[in-house]
Amino acid sequence: MWHDKPDYNFLKFICYFCFILLTTYYFQLNHMQYTAEINVMPLRELLDPQGKAVESSLNKLGFHAASVRIGKHITLKIEADSKEAATAQVEEACKKLLHNPVMEYYEFVVTE
């Protein structure tokens, strides 16, 4: 039923809902999702005790392992404006959190 006064709460809700829809649509238009495959490995100059233990066990089992290095593989999904922006984000994440520069190095690939 119509009233003499408009329902401002309802109008506020409609405006807010439209704002959410438009910002979500805008975000989806301007951001793509990228996948970063990151490998973090012990520095080549350092002894890798875990790798040595696995190498020894493999040789005892009859496998002829010459060199075993144990590291970490990390997969990240990143939303960014471009591949360059995604690459910069991954580089920063690796430097700040994902590797220990004293003992490890990292390498990564970013794909769409």
QUISULGI-V757030 format. One record per residue. N is the residue number from 1. BURIAL is I if it has 9 or more other ideal C-beta (glycine too) atoms within 8 Angstrom, else O. Layout:
N,BURIAL / N,BURIAL
This chain:
1,O / 2,O / 3,O / 4,O / 5,O / 6,O / 7,O / 8,O / 9,O / 10,O / 11,I / 12,O / 13,O / 14,O / 15,O / 16,O / 17,O / 18,O / 19,O / 20,O / 21,O / 22,O / 23,O / 24,O / 25,O / 26,O / 27,O / 28,O / 29,O / 30,O / 31,I / 32,O / 33,O / 34,I / 35,I / 36,I / 37,I / 38,I / 39,I / 40,I / 41,I / 42,I / 43,O / 44,O / 45,O / 46,O / 47,O / 48,I / 49,O / 50,O / 51,I / 52,I / 53,O / 54,I / 55,I / 56,O / 57,O / 58,I / 59,I / 60,O / 61,O / 62,O / 63,O / 64,O / 65,I / 66,O / 67,O / 68,I / 69,O / 70,O / 71,I / 72,O / 73,O / 74,I / 75,O / 76,I / 77,O / 78,I / 79,O / 80,I / 81,O / 82,O / 83,I / 84,O / 85,I / 86,I / 87,I / 88,O / 89,I / 90,I / 91,I / 92,O / 93,I / 94,I / 95,O / 96,O / 97,O / 98,I / 99,I / 100,O / 101,O / 102,O / 103,O / 104,I / 105,O / 106,I / 107,O / 108,I / 109,O / 110,I / 111,O / 112,O
